[in-house]
């Protein structure tokens, strides 16, 4: 954790860069990776995220690029990025503060409509122009021509390699990849949030959805929907409405475990063996 002297130095640098004065700072919940503060400034309230730049190099730069891509899609609300930089051994990200509101009556319909529009934001190839993070782990976004190649080469293989280094080994992966590739529909790349669990959206002051903490790429759109179903926090209405705005290919329900495999591997590599049996079960189903 940063020391008071470090915070004063960071605050001073931000005041100079942003041309405002900070009159107060309250700690917000930020998880195990970042320290998060709500700043009171002469320019209004701001959210400041801080972490160790040696442990998580370029993490905030990647988050800035992800939020910018989402905002440029003009499909769904995200916080504005004011600045991103370094102060000593710390990196920081300064964001718009989104005051929380209550869900509007059409909240889930709006969520579905906006998410469908986001997913119709496309690119010539799968991937992204830079790699980023999924939680505390690196996420690779090399360019691929097909959804199957992207998911296998950029998502599953790196996590399985990491799992092997942590002592978790899985057999018949080549056959598994071959079988998985047959199940993935040939759809165009979609701009996806990439880590869309219930803790990564807010209800803004207008009662509408606002996405935070992205792990973006141009990827298979079903990944977002499968992640939404993995941990919960979403009304079933959002899935029904989404399918009206941007109909899913036949067999989506059966493919949900396939997409959740990536996120479960991430959990295995961060949190350990409690996720091993679920990962193994999905892999075995494709062996």
SEFIKOL-272136 format. One record per residue (C-alpha): residue number from 1; x negated, y, z negated. Coordinates in nm, 2 decimals, m for minus. Each point is the difference from the previous one (the first is absolute). Last residue first. Example, Ala and Ser with C-alpha at 12.3 -4.5 7.8 and 13.67 -1.06 7.14 Angstrom:
2
[2; [m1.37; m0.11; m0.71]]
[1; [0.14; m0.34; m0.07]]
% end
This chain:
287
[287; [1.18; m3.43; 2.51]]
[286; [0.27; 0.27; 0.02]]
[285; [0.20; m0.10; m0.31]]
[284; [m0.33; m0.07; m0.18]]
[283; [m0.10; 0.37; 0.04]]
[282; [0.32; 0.11; m0.16]]
[281; [m0.04; m0.24; m0.29]]
[280; [m0.37; 0.09; m0.05]]
[279; [0.08; 0.37; m0.03]]
[278; [0.28; m0.07; m0.26]]
[277; [m0.23; m0.24; m0.19]]
[276; [m0.29; 0.25; m0.02]]
[275; [0.19; 0.30; m0.12]]
[274; [m0.07; m0.06; m0.37]]
[273; [m0.36; m0.07; 0.09]]
[272; [m0.13; 0.36; 0.02]]
[271; [0.13; 0.35; m0.03]]
[270; [m0.18; 0.19; 0.28]]
[269; [m0.08; m0.28; 0.25]]
[268; [0.32; m0.19; m0.07]]
[267; [0.20; 0.31; 0.03]]
[266; [m0.15; 0.08; 0.34]]
[265; [0.06; m0.36; 0.10]]
[264; [0.36; 0.05; m0.11]]
[263; [0.02; 0.31; 0.22]]
[262; [m0.12; m0.19; 0.30]]
[261; [0.22; m0.30; m0.06]]
[260; [0.30; 0.22; m0.02]]
[259; [0.00; 0.02; 0.38]]
[258; [0.03; m0.37; 0.04]]
[257; [0.24; m0.03; m0.29]]
[256; [0.24; 0.24; 0.18]]
[255; [m0.01; m0.19; 0.33]]
[254; [0.30; m0.22; m0.07]]
[253; [0.21; 0.31; m0.07]]
[252; [m0.12; 0.16; 0.32]]
[251; [0.11; m0.29; 0.22]]
[250; [0.16; 0.20; 0.28]]
[249; [m0.17; 0.33; 0.07]]
[248; [0.10; 0.29; m0.21]]
[247; [0.25; 0.27; 0.11]]
[246; [m0.12; 0.36; m0.03]]
[245; [0.29; 0.22; m0.13]]
[244; [0.24; m0.28; m0.09]]
[243; [m0.28; m0.22; m0.14]]
[242; [m0.11; 0.29; m0.22]]
[241; [0.36; 0.04; m0.13]]
[240; [0.00; m0.36; m0.12]]
[239; [m0.35; 0.02; m0.15]]
[238; [0.08; 0.33; m0.18]]
[237; [0.33; m0.14; m0.13]]
[236; [m0.18; m0.28; m0.19]]
[235; [m0.11; 0.27; m0.24]]
[234; [m0.37; 0.04; m0.06]]
[233; [m0.21; m0.04; m0.31]]
[232; [m0.12; m0.35; 0.07]]
[231; [m0.34; m0.16; m0.03]]
[230; [m0.03; m0.20; 0.32]]
[229; [0.31; 0.14; 0.19]]
[228; [m0.15; 0.34; 0.07]]
[227; [m0.32; m0.18; 0.10]]
[226; [0.19; m0.20; 0.26]]
[225; [0.16; 0.31; 0.14]]
[224; [m0.34; 0.18; 0.03]]
[223; [m0.16; m0.30; 0.17]]
[222; [0.29; m0.04; 0.24]]
[221; [m0.12; 0.31; 0.19]]
[220; [m0.31; m0.18; 0.13]]
[219; [m0.28; 0.24; 0.00]]
[218; [m0.11; 0.35; 0.09]]
[217; [m0.17; 0.07; m0.33]]
[216; [0.07; 0.16; m0.33]]
[215; [m0.09; m0.08; m0.36]]
[214; [0.22; 0.27; m0.15]]
[213; [0.01; 0.13; m0.36]]
[212; [0.32; 0.20; 0.02]]
[211; [0.33; m0.01; 0.20]]
[210; [0.29; 0.24; m0.06]]
[209; [0.36; m0.12; 0.01]]
[208; [0.29; 0.26; m0.02]]
[207; [0.18; 0.15; m0.30]]
[206; [m0.08; 0.35; 0.11]]
[205; [m0.24; 0.04; m0.30]]
[204; [m0.19; m0.31; 0.12]]
[203; [0.06; m0.36; m0.09]]
[202; [m0.34; m0.17; m0.01]]
[201; [m0.15; m0.29; 0.19]]
[200; [m0.31; m0.20; m0.07]]
[199; [0.10; m0.17; m0.32]]
[198; [0.27; m0.21; 0.16]]
[197; [m0.24; m0.17; 0.24]]
[196; [m0.10; 0.13; 0.35]]
[195; [m0.37; m0.06; 0.03]]
[194; [m0.06; 0.03; 0.38]]
[193; [0.19; 0.32; 0.06]]
[192; [0.05; m0.12; 0.36]]
[191; [m0.05; 0.17; 0.34]]
[190; [0.12; m0.28; 0.23]]
[189; [m0.20; m0.18; 0.26]]
[188; [0.23; m0.15; 0.28]]
[187; [0.17; m0.33; m0.06]]
[186; [m0.11; m0.35; 0.10]]
[185; [0.16; m0.20; m0.29]]
[184; [m0.23; m0.19; m0.24]]
[183; [0.09; m0.37; m0.03]]
[182; [m0.25; m0.14; 0.25]]
[181; [m0.29; 0.19; m0.16]]
[180; [0.08; m0.16; m0.33]]
[179; [m0.05; m0.35; 0.14]]
[178; [m0.34; 0.09; 0.15]]
[177; [m0.10; 0.17; m0.32]]
[176; [0.09; m0.30; m0.21]]
[175; [m0.20; m0.23; 0.23]]
[174; [m0.30; 0.22; m0.04]]
[173; [0.06; 0.03; m0.38]]
[172; [0.00; m0.38; m0.05]]
[171; [m0.11; 0.02; m0.36]]
[170; [0.02; 0.28; m0.27]]
[169; [m0.26; 0.10; m0.25]]
[168; [0.04; 0.22; m0.30]]
[167; [m0.34; 0.06; m0.18]]
[166; [m0.02; 0.38; 0.02]]
[165; [m0.21; m0.01; 0.32]]
[164; [0.27; m0.22; 0.15]]
[163; [0.27; 0.26; m0.09]]
[162; [m0.21; 0.26; 0.18]]
[161; [m0.02; m0.21; 0.31]]
[160; [0.38; m0.06; m0.02]]
[159; [0.06; 0.37; m0.04]]
[158; [m0.22; 0.08; 0.30]]
[157; [0.16; m0.27; 0.22]]
[156; [0.36; 0.08; m0.09]]
[155; [0.02; 0.38; 0.09]]
[154; [m0.22; 0.11; 0.28]]
[153; [m0.06; m0.32; 0.19]]
[152; [0.33; m0.19; m0.07]]
[151; [0.24; 0.29; m0.01]]
[150; [m0.16; 0.19; 0.29]]
[149; [m0.03; m0.31; 0.22]]
[148; [0.36; m0.09; m0.06]]
[147; [0.12; 0.36; 0.06]]
[146; [m0.18; 0.01; 0.33]]
[145; [m0.26; 0.23; 0.17]]
[144; [m0.23; 0.05; m0.31]]
[143; [m0.18; 0.31; m0.12]]
[142; [m0.18; m0.03; m0.34]]
[141; [0.20; 0.11; m0.29]]
[140; [m0.17; m0.16; m0.30]]
[139; [0.13; 0.04; m0.36]]
[138; [m0.24; 0.04; m0.28]]
[137; [0.12; m0.10; m0.35]]
[136; [0.11; 0.23; m0.28]]
[135; [0.36; 0.01; 0.10]]
[134; [0.00; m0.06; 0.37]]
[133; [m0.27; 0.23; 0.13]]
[132; [m0.10; 0.16; 0.33]]
[131; [m0.16; m0.08; 0.33]]
[130; [m0.01; 0.27; 0.26]]
[129; [0.15; 0.08; 0.34]]
[128; [0.29; m0.24; m0.07]]
[127; [0.09; m0.35; 0.10]]
[126; [0.23; m0.14; 0.27]]
[125; [m0.04; 0.14; 0.34]]
[124; [0.17; 0.25; 0.23]]
[123; [0.18; 0.18; m0.28]]
[122; [0.35; 0.02; m0.15]]
[121; [0.24; 0.21; m0.20]]
[120; [0.30; m0.23; 0.01]]
[119; [m0.09; m0.12; m0.35]]
[118; [0.04; 0.35; m0.14]]
[117; [0.34; 0.03; 0.16]]
[116; [0.11; m0.33; m0.16]]
[115; [m0.14; 0.13; m0.33]]
[114; [0.20; 0.32; 0.03]]
[113; [0.33; m0.17; 0.08]]
[112; [m0.05; m0.26; m0.27]]
[111; [m0.09; 0.26; m0.27]]
[110; [0.29; 0.22; 0.12]]
[109; [0.24; m0.30; m0.04]]
[108; [m0.15; m0.07; m0.34]]
[107; [0.04; 0.36; m0.12]]
[106; [0.35; 0.05; 0.14]]
[105; [0.16; 0.09; m0.34]]
[104; [m0.31; 0.22; m0.08]]
[103; [m0.25; m0.16; m0.24]]
[102; [m0.08; 0.23; m0.29]]
[101; [m0.29; 0.24; 0.01]]
[100; [m0.37; m0.01; m0.07]]
[99; [m0.23; 0.30; 0.05]]
[98; [m0.25; m0.07; 0.28]]
[97; [m0.33; 0.16; m0.09]]
[96; [m0.20; 0.08; 0.32]]
[95; [m0.34; m0.17; m0.01]]
[94; [m0.36; 0.05; m0.09]]
[93; [m0.23; m0.29; 0.05]]
[92; [m0.32; m0.05; m0.20]]
[91; [m0.33; m0.19; 0.01]]
[90; [m0.22; m0.02; m0.30]]
[89; [m0.38; m0.05; m0.04]]
[88; [m0.06; 0.38; 0.02]]
[87; [0.30; 0.17; 0.14]]
[86; [0.13; m0.15; 0.32]]
[85; [0.27; 0.10; 0.25]]
[84; [0.36; m0.02; 0.12]]
[83; [0.23; 0.30; 0.05]]
[82; [0.36; 0.11; 0.03]]
[81; [0.17; m0.33; 0.10]]
[80; [0.37; 0.04; 0.04]]
[79; [0.21; m0.26; m0.18]]
[78; [0.20; m0.24; 0.22]]
[77; [0.36; 0.03; 0.15]]
[76; [0.10; m0.23; 0.28]]
[75; [0.02; 0.01; 0.38]]
[74; [m0.22; 0.29; 0.12]]
[73; [m0.27; m0.24; 0.12]]
[72; [m0.25; 0.27; m0.09]]
[71; [0.09; m0.05; m0.37]]
[70; [m0.08; m0.37; 0.01]]
[69; [m0.33; 0.05; 0.19]]
[68; [m0.10; 0.27; m0.25]]
[67; [0.09; m0.22; m0.30]]
[66; [m0.23; m0.27; 0.15]]
[65; [m0.28; 0.24; 0.08]]
[64; [0.01; 0.15; m0.35]]
[63; [0.01; m0.35; m0.16]]
[62; [m0.31; m0.10; 0.21]]
[61; [m0.18; 0.32; m0.12]]
[60; [0.11; m0.09; m0.35]]
[59; [m0.16; m0.34; 0.02]]
[58; [m0.32; 0.12; 0.17]]
[57; [m0.22; m0.20; m0.24]]
[56; [0.19; m0.18; m0.28]]
[55; [m0.25; m0.11; m0.27]]
[54; [m0.26; 0.27; 0.09]]
[53; [0.26; 0.27; 0.04]]
[52; [0.13; m0.06; m0.35]]
[51; [0.36; 0.12; 0.00]]
[50; [0.22; 0.32; m0.03]]
[49; [0.35; 0.08; 0.12]]
[48; [0.14; 0.35; m0.04]]
[47; [0.37; 0.08; 0.04]]
[46; [0.09; 0.36; 0.04]]
[45; [0.24; 0.24; m0.16]]
[44; [0.03; 0.36; 0.12]]
[43; [m0.25; 0.24; 0.16]]
[42; [m0.11; 0.15; m0.33]]
[41; [m0.06; m0.35; m0.12]]
[40; [0.15; m0.26; m0.22]]
[39; [m0.17; m0.33; 0.07]]
[38; [0.16; m0.34; m0.03]]
[37; [m0.28; m0.24; m0.05]]
[36; [m0.09; m0.35; 0.13]]
[35; [m0.29; m0.22; m0.09]]
[34; [m0.05; m0.26; 0.26]]
[33; [m0.07; m0.37; 0.03]]
[32; [0.17; m0.17; m0.30]]
[31; [0.34; 0.16; 0.05]]
[30; [0.07; 0.37; 0.04]]
[29; [0.25; 0.09; m0.27]]
[28; [m0.01; 0.38; m0.04]]
[27; [m0.23; 0.21; m0.21]]
[26; [0.10; 0.36; m0.05]]
[25; [m0.21; 0.29; 0.12]]
[24; [0.05; 0.37; m0.08]]
[23; [m0.08; 0.35; 0.11]]
[22; [m0.19; m0.07; 0.32]]
[21; [m0.08; 0.31; 0.21]]
[20; [0.03; 0.03; 0.37]]
[19; [m0.22; 0.05; 0.30]]
[18; [0.01; m0.36; 0.13]]
[17; [m0.38; m0.06; 0.02]]
[16; [m0.09; 0.21; m0.30]]
[15; [0.27; m0.14; m0.22]]
[14; [m0.09; m0.35; 0.12]]
[13; [m0.36; 0.04; m0.10]]
[12; [0.10; 0.13; m0.34]]
[11; [0.24; m0.29; m0.06]]
[10; [m0.27; m0.26; 0.10]]
[9; [m0.25; 0.16; m0.23]]
[8; [0.25; 0.02; m0.29]]
[7; [0.09; m0.36; 0.06]]
[6; [m0.36; m0.11; m0.01]]
[5; [m0.05; 0.19; m0.32]]
[4; [0.30; m0.17; m0.15]]
[3; [m0.14; m0.34; 0.09]]
[2; [0.13; m0.22; 0.28]]
[1; [0.12; m0.35; m0.06]]
% end
